[in-house]
Amino acid sequence: MRSLIVRWGPAVIVMGIIFIASATPGSELPKFGIWDFFVKKGGHMIGYALLATAYYHAMTNGRPFGGLRFVLAVSLAVLYAVSDEWHQKFTPGRTPSLRDVCIDASGGFIGLALWCLIRKRFSASHEAADPRSAAIAGNRRP
């Protein structure tokens, strides 16, 4: 049970934060003046970057990069974005937007791609520093 919580807990937390943000009536949303569009759409991108990364974390369970898991994590984030826009349909002062789904999808893809690149680079530098770690992990012979 603990493993399940550690793996999926971050995704559930991010989903909850997104849900609460979407339930905020339009009249209660903060205004950022000239920067309003960029701050709010940037928030969309960051939120869905975190969500896709959390989904990927849940599915990898410490295994190396997998293209199918990457696609599935981004796809799940996009499906949540669609459901989130539908949810906004019932929130006063908010409207669903296909543009927001596209922004969410790009945030999920870009965020997860960056995470995978950083993780791969960190792994490679760690293996170069200690060749035994790769041998222990079964990746190559010492």
Sequence and secondary structure as in RCSB ss.txt:
>XXXX:A:sequence
MRSLIVRWGPAVIVMGIIFIASATPGSELPKFGIWDFFVKKGGHMIGYALLATAYYHAMTNGRPFGGLRFVLAVS
LAVLYAVSDEWHQKFTPGRTPSLRDVCIDASGGFIGLALWCLIRKRFSASHEAADPRSAAIAGNRRP
>XXXX:A:secstr
 HHHHHHHHHHHHHHHHHHHHHTS GGGS   GGGHHHHHHHHHHHHHHHHHHHHHHHHHTT    HHHHHHHHH
HHHHHHHHHHHHHTTSTT    HHHHHHHHHHHHHHHHHHHHHHHHHHHHHHHH HHHHHHHTSS  
